[in-house]
């Protein structure tokens, strides 16, 4: 069977918020973009993933850096999808970066994309 | 009556006439005159050679038996000229039958290889679909496992939150 690489199925663009943004802003952005998770950046570097289900009403006034973020994994462009099976099981999302610039996140894949890919 | 050696000329002419008759008959049934086709010699040269050789053959055959040309020899000389391209055509037809048999064998071979190829393609398609099905099952298992893991995470998260506010 043909090998699929992450470049072929990753979703773009990747939406992000800054750790200094408020949770309310992050929720607003997630609603606008129709996503349930958003990448959190600090000084231009990815530091975690904010998932909607982890946000409580009481968090609305807080900053992104004050709530619990989920772990994530980054892989370079060209990574074979079948090599990421256990990662897709353990992480809410895998982000794909450009080998030329590891801080530049180009796409995102989740376990749903694995099913969609074949 | 033409005495020898004048008879040579007589036999030659009558043989040529026989060959011309044959070629005319041939043209009636085969517009392409396949036996005259040659990769190296043009068709009108081939036609001329056929006719001349008909005459030569008539001379050779008849002169040995009867050096003098008489009325009795007329039919034999004409028949020789008429018949020799027929022999050549027969040889050509035999060769064509051989070619056709070869083509038939080749076609059988192609047919066989077509069956083999079809079998191989069916086998490959079967394998591909089997692999794809297994792949889909595996992917859905991963997705279900991921969903179960997330349910556990959510449960753990809210249990922790509840206990932190004293509700658990």
Interface residues (C-beta under 8 A of the other chain):
Chain A: X1 X53 X54 X56 X68 X85 X88 X89 X90 X92 X111 X112 X114 X115 X117 X118
Chain B: X128 X131 X132 X135 X136 X138 X139 X140 X142 X143 X145 X146 X149 X150 X154 X157 X161
